[in-house]
Amino acid sequence: MSDRRVTRQVTLGDDAHGYVKIGGDAPVSVQTMTAGFTYEIDRCVAEIHKLAAAGADIVRVAVPERKDTEALTKILHQVQVPIVADVHFHFERALEAIEAGVHKIRLNPGNIQDRDQVLRVIDACKERGLPIRVGVNEGSIVERKDKQKRMTELGGVFSDNKHGHFLAIMVAKLEEYLEIFHERDFHDVVISAKSIDPQLVISAYQEISRRFDYPLHLGVTHAGPRETGAIRSVVPLGHLLASGVGDTVRISYANDPVFEVEDGLELLYCLELRQRRGAELIACPSCGRIQVDLFKLVQDVRRKLAEQIEMPIKVAVMGCIVNGPGEAEGADVAIFAGDRRGIIYVQGERVANVPEEEILDRLLEECRRFQSRVERGEATLGQKNVAILPPDPIGELGSGFDKIAAGDVEKTTPLTIGGE
């Protein structure tokens, strides 16, 4: 992991909805967007509640029509998470959303190009202390009205050097737009540059991170269904975050946005960019050695842990005795299967051997009991009670073939060769 890129910091929210900081030394935040119509107030409110409960720090809503901005006041009175208004084409929607009390505006330079209109939005946000995200997407930065110009730009985008041409267009659009913000001395800005191409996403954010010190909103646009979109999103976003680039993320799926929140959080948990909330479940992929109905057990455990465990307890569910003991050493609570039975360990110490039909209940009982012990200060998360071999003394991480050639390999495992 590289050090986080230093950026400006913006703040959105209020006392009623909480405050979220983006950039600077703030933790990377997770965003998503409602999938229903904003003007359907009850449904919109219910969806926002669901997304916030899943862990979303910020929720964005679309406001394509006036009836959507008219609904915002009633929506905002019923939710407890900062709300962003997504504005395309009609700057009036931005002004109406600001008046309704939203906490941030998202503008697209490809869709609102009148300078005076943009200045009016900037002035309104500056007066209220609201940040603005400037988002350039692959689908909207090429010229749409002038067909000849559009064909020329597309020719650059889809040529053999498409990354270079496309990056030039993206940077040019951002510079052109941000010049307007600079004119108004407005710097509460978050920027994004999304594409469907994961490699292009990496290149785009690397390039703009070198040119601007504004916080970056990471995302892959039009990523597709979760089954494939998860890989398309996690590859570039994980690469960027691990290299210190990115201040807030939205994973985009053609699916329930709750999955966007769950997967965004898991990405940050894995990179240790956020403190895990709830249990961490690991499980073996199964093979011909399996001795219990592992797939069903894993899903049952996952569901119950989400309902009953609030601490970041590491729980391992393993299907046989090959890798099971090792995982039992590395987890706070672990189960590995024997012959239609489950052997349960708590921080490396064996506590039970139960038949298959009792595995789920006993495992959850041990998780609850361990959580209570941690709450009382009687146990510590991640503390292993088993002996671990010390690190290799030759070289920082061992010396590989050099060590083998020198005959310095420590014999820790007794081997029998040729029947000896």
Residue pairs with C-beta under 8 A, 6 or more apart in sequence:
1 242
1 244
1 271
1 272
2 242
2 243
2 244
3 244
4 25
4 244
5 209
5 216
5 244
5 245
6 24
6 213
7 23
7 24
7 213
7 214
7 215
7 216
7 247
8 23
8 24
8 187
8 189
8 213
8 214
8 215
9 21
9 22
9 23
9 24
9 25
9 26
9 215
10 21
10 22
10 23
10 131
10 188
10 189
10 190
10 215
11 19
11 20
11 21
11 22
11 131
12 19
12 20
12 22
12 58
12 82
12 84
12 103
12 104
12 130
12 131
13 19
13 20
13 82
13 103
14 82
14 103
16 80
17 76
17 79
17 80
17 81
17 82
17 83
17 103
18 80
18 81
18 82
19 82
20 26
20 29
20 57
20 58
20 82
21 29
22 29
22 131
22 190
22 215
22 217
22 247
22 248
23 190
23 214
23 215
23 247
24 215
26 247
27 268
27 273
27 274
28 241
28 246
28 247
28 248
28 249
28 268
28 273
28 274
29 57
29 58
29 247
29 248
29 249
30 55
30 56
30 57
30 58
30 248
30 249
30 250
30 261
30 264
30 265
30 268
31 56
31 57
31 58
31 59
31 60
31 84
31 217
31 248
31 249
31 250
31 264
32 51
32 56
32 58
32 59
32 60
32 250
32 257
32 258
32 260
32 261
32 264
33 59
33 60
33 61
33 62
33 86
33 250
33 252
33 257
34 44
34 47
34 48
34 51
34 59
34 60
34 61
34 62
34 257
35 47
35 256
35 257
36 43
36 44
36 47
37 43
37 44
37 68
38 44
38 61
38 62
38 63
38 68
38 71
38 72
38 75
39 65
39 67
39 68
39 70
39 71
40 71
41 71
41 74
41 75
44 61
44 71
44 75
45 75
45 78
45 79
47 257
48 59
48 61
48 75
48 79
48 81
48 83
49 79
50 258
51 59
51 81
51 257
51 258
51 261
52 59
52 79
52 80
52 81
54 258
54 261
54 262
55 261
55 262
55 265
55 277
56 81
56 261
57 81
57 82
57 248
58 81
58 82
58 83
58 84
58 104
58 248
59 79
59 81
59 82
59 83
59 84
60 83
60 84
60 85
60 86
60 106
60 250
61 68
61 72
61 75
61 83
61 84
61 85
61 86
62 68
62 86
63 69
63 72
63 85
63 86
63 87
63 93
63 96
63 97
64 88
64 89
64 90
64 93
65 93
66 92
66 93
66 96
68 93
69 85
69 93
69 96
69 97
69 100
70 96
70 100
72 83
72 85
72 96
72 97
72 100
72 101
72 102
73 100
73 101
75 83
76 83
76 100
76 101
76 102
82 103
82 104
83 102
83 103
83 104
84 102
84 103
84 104
84 105
84 106
84 133
85 93
85 94
85 97
85 98
85 102
85 104
85 105
85 106
86 106
87 93
87 94
87 97
87 105
87 106
87 107
87 108
87 112
87 121
88 108
88 111
88 112
89 111
89 112
90 112
91 112
91 114
91 117
91 118
91 120
91 121
94 105
94 107
94 121
94 124
95 120
95 121
95 124
97 105
98 105
98 121
98 124
98 125
98 128
98 130
99 124
102 130
103 130
104 130
104 131
104 132
104 133
104 190
105 121
105 125
105 130
105 131
105 132
105 133
106 132
106 133
106 135
107 118
107 121
107 132
107 133
107 134
107 135
108 134
108 135
108 136
108 137
108 140
109 134
109 136
109 141
109 173
109 174
109 176
109 177
110 136
110 137
110 140
110 141
110 142
110 144
110 173
111 140
112 118
112 121
115 180
118 177
118 180
119 180
119 183
119 184
121 132
122 132
122 180
122 181
122 184
122 186
123 184
125 131
125 132
125 186
125 188
126 184
126 186
126 188
129 188
130 188
131 188
131 189
131 190
132 181
132 186
132 188
132 189
132 190
133 189
133 190
133 191
133 192
133 217
134 174
134 177
134 178
134 181
134 189
134 190
134 191
134 192
135 191
135 192
135 193
135 194
135 217
136 170
136 173
136 174
136 191
136 192
136 193
136 194
137 193
137 194
137 195
137 221
138 157
138 166
138 194
138 195
138 196
138 197
138 200
138 221
139 221
139 222
141 169
141 170
141 173
142 150
142 153
142 154
142 157
142 169
143 149
143 150
143 153
144 150
153 165
153 169
156 162
156 165
156 166
156 168
156 169
157 165
157 166
157 169
159 165
162 200
163 199
163 200
163 203
166 195
166 200
166 204
167 200
167 203
167 204
167 207
170 193
170 204
170 207
170 208
171 207
171 208
171 211
174 191
174 193
174 208
174 212
175 211
178 189
178 191
178 212
181 187
181 189
187 214
189 214
190 214
190 215
190 216
190 217
190 247
190 248
191 208
191 212
191 214
191 215
191 216
191 217
192 216
192 217
192 218
192 219
193 201
193 204
193 205
193 208
194 201
194 204
194 219
194 220
194 221
195 201
195 204
195 220
195 221
196 220
196 221
196 222
196 223
196 232
198 220
198 232
198 233
198 235
198 236
199 236
201 218
201 219
201 220
201 236
201 237
201 240
202 236
202 239
202 240
205 216
205 218
205 240
205 245
205 246
206 240
206 243
206 245
208 216
209 216
209 245
215 247
215 248
216 245
216 246
216 247
216 248
217 247
217 248
217 249
217 250
218 237
218 240
218 241
218 245
218 246
218 247
218 248
218 249
218 250
219 233
219 237
219 249
219 250
219 251
219 252
220 229
220 232
220 233
220 236
220 237
220 251
220 252
221 252
222 252
223 229
223 232
223 233
223 251
223 252
223 253
223 254
224 232
224 253
224 254
225 253
225 254
225 255
226 253
226 254
226 255
226 259
226 263
229 251
229 252
229 253
229 254
229 255
230 251
230 253
230 263
233 251
233 252
233 263
234 251
234 263
234 267
237 246
237 249
237 251
237 267
238 267
238 270
238 271
240 246
241 249
241 267
241 268
241 271
241 273
242 271
249 264
249 267
249 268
250 260
250 264
251 260
251 263
251 264
251 267
252 260
253 259
253 260
265 274
265 277
268 274
269 276
269 280
275 312
276 312
277 310
277 312
278 305
278 306
278 309
278 310
278 311
278 312
279 305
279 306
279 309
279 311
279 312
279 313
279 314
279 315
279 367
280 312
280 313
280 314
280 315
281 298
281 301
281 302
281 305
281 315
281 316
281 317
282 314
282 315
282 316
282 317
282 327
282 331
283 294
283 298
283 316
283 317
283 318
284 294
284 317
284 318
284 319
284 320
284 323
284 324
284 327
286 294
286 295
286 319
287 319
287 320
289 319
289 320
289 322
290 319
290 320
290 337
291 319
291 320
291 337
291 338
291 339
291 340
292 319
292 337
292 340
292 342
292 356
292 359
293 356
294 317
294 319
294 337
297 317
297 359
297 360
298 317
300 360
301 315
301 317
301 360
301 363
301 364
304 360
304 364
305 315
305 364
305 367
308 364
308 367
308 368
309 367
309 368
309 371
310 371
311 371
311 374
311 375
311 381
312 381
313 332
313 333
313 367
313 370
313 371
313 374
313 381
314 330
314 331
314 332
314 333
314 381
314 382
315 331
315 332
315 333
315 334
315 363
315 367
316 324
316 327
316 328
316 330
316 331
316 333
316 334
316 335
316 336
317 334
317 335
317 363
318 324
318 327
318 328
318 334
318 335
318 336
318 337
319 336
319 337
320 336
320 337
321 336
321 337
321 338
321 343
323 336
324 334
324 336
324 337
324 343
325 336
327 334
327 336
328 334
328 336
328 343
328 345
328 348
329 345
329 348
329 384
329 386
329 388
330 384
331 345
332 346
332 347
332 370
332 381
332 382
333 344
333 345
333 346
333 347
333 363
333 366
333 367
333 370
334 344
334 345
334 346
335 342
335 343
335 344
335 345
335 359
335 363
336 342
336 343
337 343
337 356
337 359
338 353
340 355
340 356
341 353
341 354
341 355
341 356
342 352
342 353
342 354
342 355
342 356
342 358
342 359
342 362
342 363
343 350
343 352
343 353
344 350
344 351
344 352
344 353
344 354
344 359
344 362
344 363
344 366
345 351
346 366
346 370
347 370
347 379
347 383
347 384
347 385
348 384
348 385
348 386
349 385
351 366
352 362
352 366
354 362
370 379
373 379
374 380
374 381
389 412
391 397
392 398
392 399
392 403
392 410
394 403
394 408
395 402
395 403
399 406
399 408
403 409
